Amino acid sequence: MDTTPRYQIDSKWLIVEVNDAFCRAFRCSEAGLVGRDIRDLLRADWRLDFRTYVARALVGVGDLDVTLPMVAPCGEHGWYKHSLEPLMEGGQLRGYRAAVTPHVIKKADAPAKWWQMRSPRTVWNFESRTAA
Protein backbone atom coordinates (compact mmCIF):
# COMPACT_ATOMS: atom_id res chain seq x y z
CA MET A 1 0.00 0.00 0.00
CA ASP A 2 1.44 3.37 -1.06
CA THR A 3 1.30 5.83 1.83
CA THR A 4 2.80 8.77 -0.08
CA PRO A 5 0.11 11.21 -1.28
CA ARG A 6 0.28 11.44 -5.08
CA TYR A 7 -1.65 13.24 -7.78
CA GLN A 8 -1.46 13.64 -11.53
CA ILE A 9 -2.62 16.61 -13.59
CA ASP A 10 -3.02 17.21 -17.29
CA SER A 11 -1.52 20.07 -19.30
CA LYS A 12 -4.48 22.29 -18.32
CA TRP A 13 -3.73 21.94 -14.58
CA LEU A 14 -6.75 19.68 -13.97
CA ILE A 15 -6.36 16.77 -11.55
CA VAL A 16 -6.84 13.53 -13.47
CA GLU A 17 -5.75 11.03 -10.84
CA VAL A 18 -5.20 10.88 -7.07
CA ASN A 19 -4.29 8.01 -4.79
CA ASP A 20 -5.99 7.09 -1.52
CA ALA A 21 -3.20 8.69 0.53
CA PHE A 22 -3.77 12.04 -1.21
CA CYS A 23 -7.53 11.79 -0.55
CA ARG A 24 -6.86 11.07 3.14
CA ALA A 25 -4.33 13.92 3.43
CA PHE A 26 -6.83 16.40 1.98
CA ARG A 27 -9.88 14.85 3.65
CA CYS A 28 -11.78 14.63 0.40
CA SER A 29 -13.01 11.86 -1.88
CA GLU A 30 -11.48 11.06 -5.24
CA ALA A 31 -14.67 12.35 -6.90
CA GLY A 32 -14.25 15.66 -5.05
CA LEU A 33 -10.69 16.11 -6.32
CA VAL A 34 -10.58 14.71 -9.86
CA GLY A 35 -11.48 17.42 -12.36
CA ARG A 36 -10.46 20.30 -10.06
CA ASP A 37 -7.69 22.71 -10.99
CA ILE A 38 -4.69 21.85 -8.77
CA ARG A 39 -4.17 25.57 -8.19
CA ASP A 40 -7.50 25.62 -6.31
CA LEU A 41 -5.75 23.59 -3.60
CA LEU A 42 -2.99 26.16 -3.21
CA ARG A 43 -3.18 29.17 -0.97
CA ALA A 44 -4.39 32.03 -3.19
CA ASP A 45 -1.26 34.16 -2.80
CA TRP A 46 0.96 31.26 -3.99
CA ARG A 47 -0.94 30.18 -7.14
CA LEU A 48 1.10 32.26 -9.57
CA ASP A 49 4.34 31.18 -7.88
CA PHE A 50 3.34 27.52 -8.29
CA ARG A 51 2.74 27.97 -11.99
CA THR A 52 6.10 29.74 -12.34
CA TYR A 53 7.96 27.00 -10.41
CA VAL A 54 6.40 24.27 -12.54
CA ALA A 55 7.10 26.08 -15.81
CA ARG A 56 10.73 26.66 -14.81
CA ALA A 57 11.13 23.04 -13.73
CA LEU A 58 9.68 21.68 -16.96
CA VAL A 59 12.12 23.64 -19.12
CA GLY A 60 15.04 22.58 -16.95
CA VAL A 61 15.71 25.94 -15.29
CA GLY A 62 14.63 25.07 -11.77
CA ASP A 63 14.40 22.17 -9.40
CA LEU A 64 11.56 19.67 -9.61
CA ASP A 65 10.99 19.90 -5.85
CA VAL A 66 9.12 22.85 -4.40
CA THR A 67 7.43 23.45 -1.04
CA LEU A 68 4.14 25.34 -1.15
CA PRO A 69 1.16 25.98 1.12
CA MET A 70 -1.94 23.97 0.22
CA VAL A 71 -5.51 24.27 1.41
CA ALA A 72 -7.76 21.22 1.60
CA PRO A 73 -11.41 21.58 0.51
CA CYS A 74 -12.36 21.34 4.20
CA GLY A 75 -10.31 24.49 4.89
CA GLU A 76 -7.32 22.90 6.66
CA HIS A 77 -3.96 24.01 5.37
CA GLY A 78 -0.28 23.15 5.61
CA TRP A 79 3.03 23.26 3.77
CA TYR A 80 3.71 20.42 1.35
CA LYS A 81 6.74 19.51 -0.70
CA HIS A 82 5.87 18.64 -4.31
CA SER A 83 8.25 16.32 -6.16
CA LEU A 84 7.27 16.74 -9.80
CA GLU A 85 7.72 14.31 -12.67
CA PRO A 86 6.89 15.63 -16.16
CA LEU A 87 4.80 13.29 -18.33
CA MET A 88 5.82 13.60 -21.97
CA GLU A 89 4.09 12.03 -24.97
CA GLY A 90 5.53 12.39 -28.45
CA GLY A 91 7.75 15.27 -27.34
CA GLN A 92 4.75 17.15 -25.93
CA LEU A 93 4.04 17.81 -22.28
CA ARG A 94 0.99 15.75 -21.34
CA GLY A 95 0.99 16.82 -17.69
CA TYR A 96 2.88 15.80 -14.61
CA ARG A 97 2.73 13.47 -11.67
CA ALA A 98 3.64 14.64 -8.19
CA ALA A 99 4.40 13.07 -4.85
CA VAL A 100 3.38 15.35 -2.00
CA THR A 101 4.90 15.18 1.46
CA PRO A 102 3.99 17.32 4.47
CA HIS A 103 6.75 19.74 5.38
CA VAL A 104 7.13 20.23 9.10
CA ILE A 105 8.30 23.70 9.95
CA LYS A 106 9.92 23.77 13.35
CA LYS A 107 8.78 26.51 15.63
CA ALA A 108 11.69 28.84 16.16
CA ASP A 109 12.77 29.79 19.63
CA ALA A 110 11.32 33.09 20.69
CA PRO A 111 13.85 35.86 20.22
CA ALA A 112 15.44 37.10 23.43
CA LYS A 113 14.09 40.38 24.67
CA TRP A 114 16.50 43.27 24.57
CA TRP A 115 16.53 43.50 28.35
CA GLN A 116 17.52 39.81 28.62
CA MET A 117 20.53 40.30 26.37
CA ARG A 118 21.98 43.12 28.47
CA SER A 119 24.34 42.30 31.25
CA PRO A 120 23.26 44.05 34.47
CA ARG A 121 26.88 45.19 35.02
CA THR A 122 27.30 46.84 31.64
CA VAL A 123 27.09 50.60 31.73
CA TRP A 124 27.19 52.33 28.40
CA ASN A 125 29.28 55.43 27.96
CA PHE A 126 27.59 57.12 25.02
CA GLU A 127 30.39 59.67 24.71
CA SER A 128 33.01 57.06 23.76
CA ARG A 129 30.59 54.47 22.26
CA THR A 130 32.13 51.69 24.36
CA ALA A 131 31.01 49.92 27.46
CA ALA A 132 32.50 51.23 30.68
PyMOL commands that set and color helices and strands:
alter all, ss='L'
color gray80, all
select helices_A, chain A and resi 20-25+30-33+38-41+44-58+114-117
alter helices_A, ss='H'
color red, helices_A
select strands_A, chain A and resi 6-10+15-18+65-71+77-89+92-102+124-125+130-131
alter strands_A, ss='S'
color yellow, strands_A
deselect
rebuild
show_as cartoon
